[in-house]
Amino acid sequence: MLHLGKVPDPTGAPTQPNMAMARQSIDMLSMLKEKTEGNLTPDEAQLMARLLHDVRMAWVQEQRDGAS
């Protein structure tokens, strides 16, 4: 969400969307989800699925907003 400009930078710097970094972060989370398949508790698996969904939807929305 930081790379999408949706949350403030912890250093206090102004946030600018960086779609390439956001995509890389989503890809890493997706890889972690795949690699930990079967090793997470149901709550952890649900958290990972929701997190990925939310971040992917925010990325799509940012792409749409940027194209307009």
Secondary structure, DSSP 8 states (H G I E B T S, - for coil): -TTTT-S--TT-------HHHHHHHHHHHHHHHHHTTTSS-HHHHHHHHHHHHHHHHHHHHHHHHHH-
